[in-house]
Amino acid sequence: MPRPLLMAGGAITRLPPPFPLGVGLRHRFPAGGKGGAQAGRKNGGAQWAPVAAAGRGFGADGGGGGAGTGAGGASAGEAERGGGGEEEEEEAAAAAAAAAAAARGERGWEWAPSVGPVASIRFSFLQVAAEPARRRARELAALQRVHPNVLAKALRQRAVYQDEEVVVLNKPYGLPVHGGPGVKNCIADVLPILAKMLVNMKAEPLHLCHRLDKETTGVMVLARNKEAADRIRLLFKTRQVEKIYWAISVGSPDPAEGIVEIPMVEREVQSHQPHFKMTLAPNYRMSPEDGKVLKIRKNRNAESAVTQYRVLASSSACSLLELQPITGVKHQLRVHLAYGLGCPILGDHKYSHWSKLAPQKLPEITLKRLKLQQSKSRHLPLHLHAYRLSLPLGTSGSKRIDLVCEPPSFFHRTLRKLELDIAKE
């Protein structure tokens, strides 16, 4: 594992990779056997308990699981998970879609058998899409339809650290932190429910200490009381919290390690569909005639933005980057990579263009490795993960919490497909 840019005092805690909010059902049996009939007879026919109808599920490979409840009997489940990779993504998408369908009162089962040395049979309300990117899009849509209790239960399972002051979550992809137009589910809305699940029914609601973008995964800190929340917010504001992100970029920065220090400002983009974007507001520009660096008038609305970066691996016209934001401007990492270094984050459809809202255009070799058509690139998720956070707590910062969260499975799968191997470094 590569060393982070800054190492803080205290032990580094490595946490298991985050799992999607949905939990699927799978039972394996040897190909060519009587698996279907045998599976149906096991445990009195309960081996294939429906996820949505009864709100119960069994873990992968026939392992036992728990039960969960939600609107219309739907549940994301608390089943133990086994296996990994693309099968996990298929199951998560199927279960999330099943929960959403049950909440809408829809019925019907479909078989989605996979063929190979070991055959897997999965229950699903919807046909499993062939492309992982489309499965991810379907799963994210289902997140906005689950009951708040189901969402809070899923977040409870993603609590990776707790003490008397804070609760640290491994934030899932596609879940907003705050509400807004068109947002039905967000983390802020379920914090009172989550606090009761973690402690007891009389627990004070948890407090947000910082925010992550909807599409960003990884370490997120919540406070148990207002005093702790105010103290932690001050740490973020005064830049005493060390943050390390991982991102997969399209292209490789040159040089391979450095600091981007360019102010940023929000501007309206005039196009057939007007919208707002963060962009660079540099204090200097290069003269096209003689190449001299000229100072320009400072934008009074611009905010100072500084990002330290380092290339961890490069392959297939993409790179794995380690990023350390020194400041905390909105969309700072995305803008500095896209407009400052010319290497937008994979799946960042907003900042891959300036004058239009369009899917990200990828190099041919990248599309080939991802087994993706350019017309389907709009389904690619943003590959930006809050990998590590070092938080000084206690009297005068005497207690330091260091947390490392592994990226989600879709992030690891992309690394594998693009041959961005960091294990050898």
N, C-alpha and C positions, 0 to 999 in steps of 0.2 A: 504494500500500500504506500503511495507516495506521501512524503511529509507535507504537512500544511505549511502555508507561508509563515504563520506565526504560531509558536507553541506556547501555550499559557501554562501556568503552574497547576498542579493537581493531576489526578489520573484521568485518562481519556476513557470514557465508557462507550463501548461499541454496542450498538443496538441492532436487533433483527431488522431486515428490510420491511418497509411498510407493505401492507396487503390492501387490495381494493375493498371498498365498503361491502360489496356483495359477496356472498359465499355460496358456491355451487355444490351440486351433488354429483358424485361419480362413484361407480363401482367397476373394478377391473376384473376381467376373467380371461383365461387363455384363449387365443383365437382358435376356432374350430371345435371348441367344446360346447357343453350345454349351458353356457354361461347365463343366457337369458332366463331359462327356466329355473336353473339353480339359484340365481340371484333372487328371483321372485319368491322362492320358497324359504329363503333364509330368514331367521328371526320372525317366523310367522307372517312372512310377507311384508314386514315393515322395513326391509332393506331399502325400498325405493319410496320412502315417505316424501310426499310432495312438499316443496319448500313453501309455496304460497298458500296452498289450501289449508294446511294444518299449522303452518308457521314452524315446522321442525325440519332439521336436516342432519345428514350424516356426513362426516368428514371424508376427505379423499381416500381412495383405496379401501373403502369399507370401514374406516375408523369411526368411532362414536362421536356424536356431536351434541350440542345443547339446543335449547329451544328459544325462540324470540317471538315477540308479538308486535303487531303494528296495525295500521288502518286496514280494514277489510280482511283481517287475518294475515296480512302480508308481513314478511319478516326478512331481514337481511341475514338472520341466523347468527349463532355463535359457534358454528361447527369448527372443529379443529381442522387445520389445513395440512395437506401433504403434497409432495411434488413441487413443481415450479415451472417457470418459463411460460411458454405460450398456453399451456393447458390451464394454468392459473388464470390467465387473462380471459380465456374462453368461458371458464366457469364463473368468474366474477361478473362478466357481462351478462351471462345468461341469468344469474340469480338476481342481479339488479333490475334487469328487464322484467323478470318474473314478478318481483315485488311491485314494480310500477304498474304492471298489467293487472295484478290482483287488486291494487288500490283503486284502479278504474273499473273494477268489476268484470274484467275480461276473463274468459275461460279458454281452455283448450291446451292439450299437450302436443309437443312435436318431438320426434326422435332426431337426434343428431349424432349418429354413430361415426366413430373414426376408425379407419382400417389400418392395421399394422400388426407387428408381432404380438402386441397386447392391445386388445380392443377396448375402447372406453365407450360407455353409453352414458349420455347426459340427458337430463330433463331440461326443457327450455320452453318458455312461452312463445319465443320468437326464433326464427331460423338463425343459427349462428353465422355471422358474416365471414367470408373467406379472408378478408384482410384484417390484420390486427388493428390497424388505424380506425377502421369502421367500427370494430367491436368497442374500441375505446370511446368513440363518439356516442355510441348507443348507451354505454354505461354511464357516461356523464349526464346524458339527458335524463336517465332514470334517477339520478341523485336528487334532482329537483322535484321529484314526486313522492319520495318516501316520507313516512310519518316522522315528525320531530323526535319522538321517542326512539325510533329505529336509528336515526342519525346520531343521537346522543349515545346510544349503546355502542355504535360502531366507533365513535370517537373515544369512548372509554377504553375500548380494546387497543387504541392507539396511544394511550398514555404511557410514555416511556420513562418518566421520572416524576417523583412526587416527594415533597417534604412539607414542613409546616408553613412555608411561604409560597411555593410555586407548584404548578403542574405543567409538565412539558409534554406536548403532543407531537406526533409525527404527522403533519398535515397531509391529507390526501390531495390528489390532483383534481382540479375542476370544482372545488368547493369554495365559495366566496367567504371571506372573513366577515364582511359587513353586508347588510341588505342594500337594496337599491331597486331601480325599475326592472321588472322582469325576474327578480330574484325571489324564489319561494323558500329556499332553505339556505341558511348561512350559519357559520359557527357562533356568531354573537347571539343569535336567537335561541340557541339550545344550551347556552352556558348555565342557566339555572337548573335545567334538567340534568346536565352533566355533573354539576356539583353535588346534587342529591345522590346520584349513582355512585360517585366516588367516596362520599362521606356518609351522610344520612339525610333524612328529609328536612332537617332544620338547618342544613348547611347554607352559608351565605353564597350567593351566585359568584362564579368566577369572573375575573376581570381581564380584559385584553390588555396586553402590555406593548404590543407592536403589531404590525400587519405584514402579511405576505400576499402577493397577488393571487388571484383565483387560480391561475395556471401553475403556480409555483408549489413544489412539494417540500417537505422537510421540517426542520426544528421550529416549533412555535411555542412561546412561553405565555402561560396564563398565571395570574396571581390569585391567591385565596382570599385576600382582603384589599380594601382600598389603599391602606398605607403601603403595603408591599407593592401594589400596582404603581403608585406614584413614585416610589423609590426606583423601581425597575425602568419606568419610562424615562426618568432622569438619567439613568445610566445609558440608555440608548441615545438620548438627546445630546449628552456630553461625550459620546463616542468612546465609552469605556467598555462596550461589548464588542468582542472580536467575532466576526462572522465570516465564514468560508462557504462559498457556493461552488457547485459543480455545474458546468454547462457544456453541451455539445454544440459547437459552432459549425456553420457552413463556411469552409475555408480555414486557413491557418494564419494567425496574426504574425506579422513581421515587424519588430523582432519577436522572438518566442517568449520573452518575459519583459515586463515593463509596467509603467504607470500611465494611465490615461487621466489627465487633469484638464477637463474642459467643462465650463459652466453649462447649465441646461435651462430651458424655458419651455413652457407649453404654448403652442401656436395652433391656430385653426388652419386646416388644409382646405383650400378652395378647389373643389372638384365636382363631378356630377353628384357626389354624395358627400357633402361637407362634414368634416369631423375634426376632432382635436387630437394632437399628438405632442408628446414631449420631443424636443429636438435640441441640437447643440447650439450654444450661443458663445462662440469663441471670442477671446479678447484680441486675437491676432489672426492675420490671414497672409497668404503668400502672394506676392505680386506676380501675375502671369507674364509680365514683360521681362523682368530681370531676376525673378526668383527670390527677391528680398522679403523678409518677414516684416510686415507692417502692423502697427497697433491700430485697432479700430475702436469706435465708441462702445463703451460697456452698456449692455442691456440692463436697465435698473431692475427688471423683473427676474433676471436670471439668478439661479442658485448655484453655489459652488458645488462641484461634483468631482470626486476623486475615486478611481478604481485601480487596484493593483491586480495584475493577471499573470498567469503562468501556464504554458502549454504542457500538459501531461502526456499526451499521445496524439499522433496524427496519422490518418489513413483515409482512403476513399474520398478525398476532397473535403474531409471534415476533421475536426480536432476536439479533444476533450480538454477543457480549460478549468483551471482552479482560479476562482475570483474572490477578491477580498474588497468589498465596498468600504472605503474609509468614511464616506458620507452616506446619507440615506435619502437621496432624492427619488421621487417617483419614477419608476421604470429606468433607473440609472444604469443597471447592468445591461439591459436590452439595448438602450440607446448608445452607450459607449461602445458596445461590441458592433452594432449594426452601422452606425454613422461615424464613430471614431476610428475603429479598426477595419471596417469593411467586412466584418465576419458576423453576420446575424446569427442568433441562436436558432438551432434546428426547431422548426415548428412555430417560429415567431412570424406569423403572417401579417401582423400589424406593422412591424418595423422592418420588414424586408423590402418595402416600397415606401415612398414618401407621398406621392400625389394620388395614390389610389388604394382602395381596400381590395386586395386580391390574394389568392393563395401564394405561398412562397415558391419560387422557382428554384429547383434543385439541379445540380450537375448530373449528367447521365450516369456516371459511375456510382453516385450516391443512390439514385433511383434503382439501379441494377442491384446493388447490395441489399437495399431495403425491400426488393421485390415489389416495387411500387410504381404505378403510373403517375405521370405528372398531373393528370386530371384528378387524381385521388390525393394529392399532397395536402389538400385542405383539411384532411382528417388527422394529420400529424399533430400530436400534442407538443406543447412547449417543453423542451428538454432543459429545464432550469431547476436545480435542487439545492435547498438550504442544507448543506452537508454537515457543517459543524458550527457550534455556537459556544463561546466561552463567556460565562456570566459571573461577575464578581458580586457576591452577596455577603451577608454578615456585617459585623462592625468594621468599618473602614475597608470593606472588600476583603476581609480575611478569609472568607469562604468562597472558593471559586468552583463553579460547576462547568465541567467540560462534557459536551454531548456530541456524539457522532451518529448520524442516522444514514443508513445505506439508502441509495436511491431506489425508487420503485421498480417493479419488474419490467415495465415497458422501457425504462431507461437502460437497464442492464441488457435487455434484448437488443436494443439499438446499438449499444457498444459492441455486442457480440457480432451483429450483422455487419457493422462497419469495420470490424477487426481493429477496434481501438483498445488494444491490450495494454493494461496498466499494471498487471500483476508482475511483469518482468522488471519493472523499474524499481 
